[in-house]
Amino acid sequence: SIGKTLGDGGELSDMLAAMGQALFEPPNVAGWPGGRRWITTGTLVNRLDFARRVAELDWGLSALDLGQFGFPWGPAADPQTVLDRILARLGLDGATGGIALTAAQQAALLDFLTDGSTRATLDLSDAWTNDTAQLVRGTIALALQSAEAQIF
């Protein structure tokens, strides 16, 4: 199992191999095929776990930099704006050539982000609030685990 910072690189290499992408060993000179061709029942669970672990990393060399999402940092951030920024950054809004999540998928993510619609705002005072650590990073993990994120 990997540590909070994905270990010394050997663990990251092992995880990539388990997902069907052995580091520096592509199947041919063109690299790895895109889309569904390299996703199998054997690698999918590893891919979903990897997405969750990456979203959780908040320190160290392999940390997910939340600053790149362009969130409205502050004690009363709008959840819809936060979700829109997550989807845009991950290419799941359809605007950058990626695949857009459906309205139902977006509603489910917003429901998670607002803790079952009980939160009108999020406390994003800094990158370490409970809302940032649990709700925002959890939403990123769920978005990365969507089928759309796995095939493009």
Buried (B, 14 or more C-beta within 10 A) or exposed (E): EBEEBBBEEEBBBBBBBBBBBBEEEEEEEEEBEEEEEBBEEEBBEBBBBBBBBBBBBBEEEBBBEBEEBBBEEEEEBBBEEBBBBBBBBBBBBEEEEBBBBEEEBBEBBBEBBBBEEEEEBBBBBEBEBEBBEEBBBBBBBBBBBBEBBBEE
